[in-house]
Amino acid sequence: MYKALIIDDEKPVIKAITALGEWTIHNIEQPYTASNGQEGMQSMYEIKPDIVFVDMQMPVMNGVTFLQKTAHDFPSTQFIVVSGYDEFEYAQESIKHGVIDYILKPITKETVENAITKACSILSGATNKETTQSYSDENISADQVVEMIKYYLEKNYCNDISISMFSDKYYFSKEYLSKLFKKKYGYGIYEFALNIRMERAKKLLQNKDIFIKDISDRLGYSNSNYFSKAFKNYYNISPTDFREQP
């Protein structure tokens, strides 16, 4: 099944898109949601959605910045802009980042369905391609390698991390990379990734509409029990007790 993400700071708009879309008919899971571009960007790397509805005017990070930061990393994702502002600059910026549709508020069933149908049509005929960032290994310093590892961890913290994968890619020993990384950032490579995961877990747990199992899945844990143990070991409190705190 396809995955969808709705990013908008207006809850009524999120509810409208969720209610108006014929998700099951299009073989799409019930949509995930985010309230601003920053949260949406984090959700992209956790969920890897096939279809994204994104508002242009949002706090923390607006839609334009969101598209600038994510469109390149998700070439197969179909982006649909939702806006209450019929302004050319937004449409122009959207086209630049490969947005497939641009719909205006107030949302109607027809515009939502047309956008979903278009996205699914493109997805069904598209070949799944991965975008990888290539580097010339010859002229990369050890410090640059460490920076690239940090960049990778910030976007892939919900995946399994192996120091060997960095060691094999950049031709430095695991011990040397670990030492350099900790010296520069104050954490070991695994600690750094775990810290991002746990901070993200706290953020997601604050939204009581998200089940703990779904949080566990989004953060890459094989089951919710393992996630609960990892969270309790890190914060000395279970996810359930953390969520029930006043």
C-alpha positions as CSV (number, residue, x, y, z in Angstrom):
1,M,0.0,0.0,0.0
2,Y,1.0,3.6,-0.5
3,K,1.7,6.0,2.4
4,A,0.5,9.6,2.6
5,L,1.5,12.5,4.8
6,I,-0.6,15.7,5.4
7,I,1.4,18.7,6.6
8,D,-0.7,21.7,7.8
9,D,-0.9,23.8,10.9
10,E,-4.7,24.0,10.6
11,K,-6.3,20.9,12.2
12,P,-9.6,21.5,10.3
13,V,-7.7,21.3,7.0
14,I,-6.0,18.1,8.0
15,K,-9.3,16.6,9.1
16,A,-10.9,17.7,5.8
17,I,-8.2,16.2,3.6
18,T,-8.3,13.0,5.7
19,A,-12.1,12.8,5.5
20,L,-12.4,13.7,1.8
21,G,-9.8,11.3,0.4
22,E,-10.9,7.9,-0.8
23,W,-7.7,6.3,0.6
24,T,-8.8,2.7,0.7
25,I,-10.0,2.8,-2.9
26,H,-6.5,4.1,-4.0
27,N,-4.7,1.5,-1.9
28,I,-3.4,4.1,0.5
29,E,-2.9,3.7,4.2
30,Q,-4.7,6.1,6.6
31,P,-2.6,9.3,6.2
32,Y,0.0,10.4,8.7
33,T,-0.1,14.1,9.8
34,A,2.3,16.8,10.9
35,S,1.6,20.4,12.0
36,N,4.5,22.3,10.4
37,G,7.3,21.8,7.9
38,Q,10.0,20.9,10.5
39,E,7.9,18.1,11.9
40,G,6.9,17.1,8.4
41,M,10.5,16.9,7.3
42,Q,11.3,14.6,10.3
43,S,8.3,12.5,9.4
44,M,9.5,12.1,5.8
45,Y,12.6,10.2,6.9
46,E,10.6,8.0,9.3
47,I,7.6,7.3,7.1
48,K,9.0,7.7,3.6
49,P,5.6,8.6,2.2
50,D,4.6,8.2,-1.5
51,I,2.2,11.2,-1.4
52,V,2.5,14.4,0.5
53,F,0.0,17.3,0.9
54,V,1.9,20.3,2.2
55,D,0.6,23.8,3.2
56,M,2.6,26.8,2.2
57,Q,2.0,29.1,5.2
58,M,3.1,27.3,8.4
59,P,5.0,28.2,11.6
60,V,8.5,26.9,12.3
61,M,9.1,25.9,8.7
62,N,6.9,26.9,5.8
63,G,6.1,24.9,2.7
64,V,8.6,26.5,0.4
65,T,11.5,25.7,2.8
66,F,10.1,22.2,3.4
67,L,10.2,21.5,-0.4
68,Q,13.7,22.9,-0.7
69,K,14.9,20.6,2.0
70,T,13.1,17.4,1.1
71,A,12.2,17.2,-2.6
72,H,15.7,16.2,-3.7
73,D,15.9,13.4,-1.2
74,F,12.5,11.9,-2.2
75,P,12.4,11.9,-6.0
76,S,9.7,9.3,-6.2
77,T,7.4,11.1,-3.7
78,Q,4.4,13.0,-5.2
79,F,4.1,16.5,-3.6
80,I,0.7,18.3,-3.6
81,V,0.7,21.9,-2.4
82,V,-2.3,23.1,-0.4
83,S,-2.6,26.9,0.0
84,G,-5.0,29.6,1.0
85,Y,-3.0,32.1,-1.0
86,D,-3.3,32.3,-4.8
87,E,0.1,33.8,-5.3
88,F,2.3,33.2,-8.3
89,E,5.5,33.0,-6.2
90,Y,4.2,29.9,-4.4
91,A,3.2,28.2,-7.6
92,Q,6.5,29.1,-9.2
93,E,8.5,27.6,-6.2
94,S,6.3,24.5,-6.3
95,I,6.9,23.9,-10.0
96,K,10.6,24.2,-9.4
97,H,10.5,21.3,-6.9
98,G,8.4,19.0,-9.1
99,V,5.0,19.5,-7.3
100,I,2.3,17.7,-9.3
101,D,-0.7,19.7,-8.1
102,Y,-1.6,22.9,-6.4
103,I,-4.9,23.2,-4.7
104,L,-6.5,26.1,-2.9
105,K,-8.4,26.3,0.3
106,P,-11.2,25.8,1.1
107,I,-10.6,22.1,0.3
108,T,-13.2,20.2,-1.7
109,K,-13.6,16.5,-2.3
110,E,-13.1,17.0,-6.0
111,T,-9.8,18.7,-5.7
112,V,-8.5,16.2,-3.1
113,E,-9.6,13.2,-5.2
114,N,-8.2,14.7,-8.4
115,A,-4.8,15.2,-6.8
116,I,-4.7,11.7,-5.2
117,T,-5.7,10.1,-8.5
118,K,-3.0,12.0,-10.4
119,A,-0.4,11.1,-7.8
120,C,-1.4,7.4,-7.9
121,S,-1.3,7.4,-11.6
122,I,2.3,8.7,-11.6
123,L,3.3,6.3,-8.9
124,S,1.9,3.2,-10.6
125,G,3.9,4.0,-13.8
126,A,7.1,5.2,-12.1
127,T,10.2,3.1,-11.5
128,N,11.4,3.3,-8.0
129,K,14.7,5.1,-8.0
130,E,17.0,5.9,-5.1
131,T,18.9,9.2,-5.0
132,T,22.4,8.8,-3.5
133,Q,24.9,11.5,-2.9
134,S,28.2,10.7,-4.5
135,Y,31.5,12.0,-3.4
136,S,35.0,11.8,-4.8
137,D,36.8,9.7,-2.2
138,E,40.2,11.0,-3.4
139,N,40.0,14.5,-1.9
140,I,37.8,14.0,1.1
141,S,39.4,14.8,4.5
142,A,38.7,12.8,7.6
143,D,36.9,15.9,9.1
144,Q,34.6,16.0,6.0
145,V,33.8,12.3,6.3
146,V,32.8,12.8,9.9
147,E,30.5,15.7,8.9
148,M,28.9,13.5,6.2
149,I,28.3,10.7,8.7
150,K,26.6,13.2,11.0
151,Y,24.5,14.4,8.0
152,Y,23.5,10.8,7.3
153,L,22.6,10.0,10.9
154,E,20.4,13.1,11.2
155,K,18.3,11.8,8.3
156,N,18.5,8.0,8.8
157,Y,18.4,7.6,12.6
158,C,15.3,5.4,12.3
159,N,17.4,2.9,10.2
160,D,19.8,0.3,11.4
161,I,23.2,1.9,11.8
162,S,26.5,0.1,11.4
163,I,29.9,1.8,11.7
164,S,31.2,-0.8,9.3
165,M,29.1,0.7,6.5
166,F,31.0,4.0,7.0
167,S,34.3,2.3,7.4
168,D,33.8,0.4,4.1
169,K,32.6,3.5,2.2
170,Y,35.2,5.9,3.2
171,Y,38.2,3.6,3.8
172,F,38.9,4.6,7.4
173,S,39.0,2.1,10.3
174,K,36.0,1.9,12.6
175,E,38.1,2.8,15.6
176,Y,39.5,5.9,13.8
177,L,36.0,7.1,12.6
178,S,34.5,6.6,16.1
179,K,37.3,8.5,17.7
180,L,37.1,11.4,15.3
181,F,33.3,11.6,15.6
182,K,33.3,11.6,19.3
183,K,36.0,14.3,19.4
184,K,34.0,16.5,17.1
185,Y,30.5,16.0,18.4
186,G,30.9,14.7,21.9
187,Y,29.0,11.5,21.2
188,G,29.9,8.1,19.7
189,I,28.2,7.3,16.4
190,Y,25.7,4.9,17.9
191,E,25.1,7.3,20.9
192,F,24.4,10.2,18.5
193,A,21.8,8.2,16.5
194,L,20.2,6.9,19.7
195,N,20.0,10.5,21.1
196,I,18.2,11.7,18.0
197,R,15.8,8.7,18.1
198,M,15.0,9.2,21.8
199,E,14.4,13.0,21.4
200,R,12.1,12.3,18.5
201,A,10.3,9.7,20.6
202,K,9.6,12.2,23.3
203,K,8.2,14.6,20.7
204,L,6.0,12.0,19.2
205,L,4.7,10.7,22.6
206,Q,3.4,14.2,23.3
207,N,0.9,13.7,20.6
208,K,-1.5,11.3,22.3
209,D,-3.3,10.6,19.0
210,I,-0.3,8.5,17.9
211,F,-0.2,4.9,19.2
212,I,3.0,3.8,20.9
213,K,3.2,0.9,18.4
214,D,3.1,3.4,15.6
215,I,5.9,5.5,17.2
216,S,8.0,2.3,17.6
217,D,7.5,1.5,13.9
218,R,8.3,5.0,12.8
219,L,11.6,5.0,14.7
220,G,12.7,1.7,13.3
221,Y,12.2,-0.7,16.3
222,S,11.3,-4.3,15.5
223,N,8.5,-4.2,18.1
224,S,7.0,-1.9,20.7
225,N,8.4,-3.9,23.6
226,Y,11.9,-3.3,22.4
227,F,11.2,0.4,21.9
228,S,9.7,0.6,25.4
229,K,12.8,-1.0,27.0
230,A,15.1,1.3,25.0
231,F,13.1,4.4,26.0
232,K,13.1,3.4,29.7
233,N,16.8,2.6,29.7
234,Y,17.5,6.0,28.2
235,Y,15.1,8.2,30.3
236,N,14.4,5.9,33.3
237,I,10.7,6.1,32.6
238,S,8.4,4.0,30.3
239,P,6.8,5.6,27.2
240,T,3.3,5.1,28.8
241,D,4.3,6.8,32.1
242,F,6.1,9.6,30.2
243,R,2.9,10.2,28.1
244,E,0.7,10.3,31.3
245,Q,2.8,13.0,33.0
246,P,1.0,16.3,33.5
